[in-house]
Amino acid sequence: MAADQPVAERGLLRIGELSRRHGLTPDVLRAWERRYGLLRPERSPGGFRLYTASDDERVRAMRRNMSRGFSPAVAARMALRDAPAPPTDGPARLASARMELGDALESYRDVEAQGVLDGLLAAFSVETVVRDVVLPYLHDLGERWAAGEVSVAQEHFASEVIRGRLLGLARGWDTGTGPRALLAWRVGGTPAPARAPCWPARPTSTTTSGSSASASGSASTAGGSPTSAPTAPSPRCGTPRRRSTRA
């Protein structure tokens, strides 16, 4: 790897980013590196630790082993022995990340799931992550829920975590310069055209004075044609005009 490449392009992580992915403090990572040799970071020209994808995998394996009841020393030995090498090609890495995401979400491990998503978004575009990881996982989760293989609680937890992350990614999408589109959907499934709001018109008064009513009634009778009933006003559509506040 070229030393002058940006850290992100080389797939390296600073200790703060690695600790945030796993919900650990930098002091814990340094202790694991010093006591068990779990991490093998590179060094930047300024002397900062830079961690590789293999370090990330070993930390994940150690945490998984500790969650199963092993002591830190034993968990570290198992991680060093058994941690798989991270996939290098895109499709294999996406498939592996989809399995890791599902394992974390269905075990209610929010921090680890967020770490998986962090790694994906650092390496791939949002469109790739959503298309190749998030949507296939949610589809599979729904199928397994319908078959009774996962609980309602697991499905709700996974959906809410992913929903929250997607809402965070959507921040700032309204800052573009293109035209806005208004979308509507009818309950029956047929797209409904966008319409301006409509509201009833004020009814017109049909009250007349007694003398005029009598006169009109007499005229109608004399002419031989009955008077027609008043028609209901049609609703008005469009943008309502403001009323003037002037007297």
C-alpha positions in Angstrom: 0.0 0.0 0.0 1.3 3.4 -0.8 2.1 5.4 2.3 0.9 8.7 0.8 -2.7 7.4 0.1 -5.4 8.8 2.4 -6.2 6.7 5.4 -9.8 6.1 4.3 -8.8 4.9 0.9 -6.4 2.4 2.3 -9.1 0.9 4.5 -7.4 1.9 7.8 -9.1 3.1 11.0 -7.9 5.4 13.7 -8.3 4.2 17.2 -11.3 6.5 17.9 -13.2 5.1 14.9 -12.4 1.5 15.8 -13.5 2.0 19.4 -16.8 3.7 18.3 -17.6 0.8 16.1 -17.4 -1.7 18.9 -18.6 0.4 21.8 -15.2 0.2 23.6 -12.9 2.8 24.9 -9.5 3.4 23.3 -7.9 2.4 26.6 -9.5 -1.1 26.3 -8.2 -1.5 22.8 -4.7 -0.5 23.8 -4.9 -3.0 26.8 -5.9 -5.8 24.5 -3.1 -4.9 22.1 -0.5 -4.8 24.9 -1.7 -7.8 26.9 -2.9 -10.3 24.3 -1.3 -9.1 21.0 -4.9 -8.9 19.6 -4.2 -5.8 17.4 -1.4 -5.2 15.0 -1.7 -1.6 13.9 0.3 0.2 11.4 1.8 3.6 12.3 1.2 6.9 10.5 4.1 9.2 9.9 3.1 11.1 13.0 3.1 7.9 15.1 -0.7 7.4 15.3 -2.1 3.8 15.3 -3.9 2.8 12.1 -5.9 -0.4 12.3 -6.6 -2.7 9.5 -9.7 -4.7 8.6 -8.1 -7.8 10.1 -7.8 -5.9 13.4 -11.5 -5.0 13.2 -12.4 -8.7 12.6 -10.3 -9.8 15.6 -12.0 -7.3 17.9 -15.4 -8.5 16.7 -14.4 -12.1 17.3 -13.1 -11.4 20.8 -16.2 -9.6 21.8 -18.3 -12.5 20.5 -16.2 -14.9 22.5 -16.5 -12.9 25.7 -20.3 -12.7 25.2 -20.3 -16.5 25.4 -18.7 -16.5 28.8 -15.0 -16.8 28.0 -12.4 -14.8 29.9 -10.6 -12.0 28.0 -7.4 -14.1 27.8 -9.1 -17.1 26.4 -11.3 -15.0 24.1 -8.3 -13.3 22.7 -6.5 -16.6 22.0 -9.6 -17.9 20.2 -9.9 -14.7 18.2 -6.3 -14.8 17.1 -6.7 -18.5 16.1 -10.1 -18.5 14.5 -10.9 -15.0 13.3 -11.5 -15.2 9.5 -9.6 -13.0 7.1 -11.9 -10.2 5.9 -13.2 -10.7 2.3 -11.4 -8.5 -0.2 -13.9 -8.6 -3.1 -17.0 -6.5 -3.1 -19.8 -9.1 -3.4 -18.2 -11.4 -0.8 -17.7 -8.6 1.6 -21.3 -7.4 1.2 -22.7 -10.9 1.8 -20.5 -11.3 4.9 -21.6 -8.0 6.2 -25.2 -8.8 5.7 -24.8 -11.9 7.8 -23.0 -10.0 10.5 -25.7 -7.3 10.5 -28.4 -9.8 10.9 -26.6 -11.7 13.7 -26.1 -8.4 15.6 -29.6 -7.1 15.2 -31.3 -10.3 16.1 -29.2 -10.6 19.2 -30.2 -7.0 20.2 -26.6 -5.7 19.8 -27.2 -2.2 18.5 -23.6 -1.0 18.9 -22.2 -3.9 16.9 -24.9 -3.5 14.2 -24.0 0.2 13.9 -20.4 -0.7 13.5 -21.2 -3.1 10.6 -23.1 -0.3 8.9 -20.2 2.2 9.6 -17.8 -0.2 7.9 -20.1 -0.7 4.9 -20.7 3.0 4.4 -17.0 3.8 4.6 -16.3 1.3 1.8 -19.3 1.5 -0.4 -21.9 4.0 -1.6 -25.2 4.5 0.2 -27.0 3.1 -2.9 -24.9 -0.1 -2.8 -25.3 -0.6 0.9 -29.1 -0.2 0.7 -29.5 -2.3 -2.4 -27.2 -5.2 -1.6 -27.3 -5.4 2.2 -30.2 -3.5 3.9 -33.1 -4.4 1.5 -32.2 -8.1 1.1 -31.8 -8.5 4.8 -35.1 -6.9 5.5 -36.8 -9.1 2.9 -35.3 -12.2 4.4 -36.2 -11.0 7.9 -39.8 -10.6 6.9 -39.9 -14.1 5.4 -38.4 -15.7 8.5 -40.8 -13.8 10.7 -43.8 -15.0 8.7 -42.4 -18.6 9.0 -42.1 -18.2 12.8 -38.3 -18.4 12.8 -37.8 -15.0 14.4 -39.9 -13.3 17.1 -41.9 -10.1 16.8 -39.5 -8.4 19.2 -36.5 -9.3 17.0 -38.2 -8.1 13.9 -39.3 -4.8 15.5 -35.8 -4.2 17.0 -34.0 -4.8 13.7 -36.5 -2.7 11.7 -36.3 0.3 14.1 -32.5 0.3 14.2 -32.3 0.3 10.4 -35.1 2.8 10.1 -33.2 5.2 12.5 -30.0 4.8 10.5 -31.7 5.5 7.2 -33.4 8.6 8.6 -30.0 9.8 9.7 -28.7 9.3 6.1 -31.6 11.3 4.7 -30.7 14.5 6.5 -29.9 17.2 4.1 -31.6 15.7 1.1 -33.8 18.8 0.7 -30.8 21.0 0.1 -30.6 20.2 -3.6 -31.3 22.6 -6.4 -33.6 20.4 -8.5 -37.4 20.5 -8.6 -39.5 19.1 -5.8 -42.0 16.2 -6.4 -45.2 15.6 -4.5 -46.1 12.0 -4.3 -49.5 10.6 -3.2 -50.9 7.1 -3.0 -54.5 6.0 -2.9 -55.5 3.3 -0.4 -56.5 1.0 -3.2 -53.0 1.0 -4.6 -53.6 3.3 -7.6 -51.5 6.5 -7.7 -53.6 9.5 -7.0 -52.9 12.8 -8.8 -51.9 15.7 -6.6 -54.7 18.2 -6.3 -55.1 21.6 -4.7 -57.1 21.6 -1.5 -60.9 22.1 -1.7 -63.2 23.5 0.9 -67.0 24.2 0.9 -68.2 27.5 -0.3 -70.2 29.6 2.2 -73.9 29.0 1.6 -75.9 31.8 0.1 -78.8 33.3 2.1 -82.3 32.4 0.9 -84.2 34.4 3.5 -86.4 37.1 2.2 -88.7 39.6 3.9 -92.3 38.6 4.3 -93.6 41.2 1.8 -91.2 40.3 -0.9 -91.8 36.6 -0.4 -95.5 37.1 -0.7 -95.1 39.2 -3.8 -92.8 36.7 -5.5 -95.2 33.9 -4.5 -98.1 35.7 -6.0 -96.2 36.4 -9.2 -95.1 32.7 -9.5 -98.7 31.6 -9.1 -100.0 34.1 -11.5 -97.5 33.1 -14.1 -98.3 29.4 -13.7 -94.7 28.3 -13.3 -93.4 27.1 -9.9 -90.3 28.7 -8.4 -87.1 26.6 -8.6 -85.3 25.5 -5.4 -81.9 27.2 -4.8 -78.9 25.1 -5.9 -76.2 24.2 -3.5 -72.9 26.1 -3.9 -70.0 24.2 -5.5 -66.8 23.7 -3.4 -63.9 25.9 -4.2 -60.5 24.5 -5.0 -57.1 26.2 -5.1 -55.2 28.5 -2.8 -57.5 30.4 -0.5 -57.2 34.2 -0.7 -56.5 36.1 2.4 -59.2 38.2 3.9 -58.5 41.9 4.1 -58.1 43.2 7.6 -59.0 46.7 6.5 -62.4 48.1 7.4 
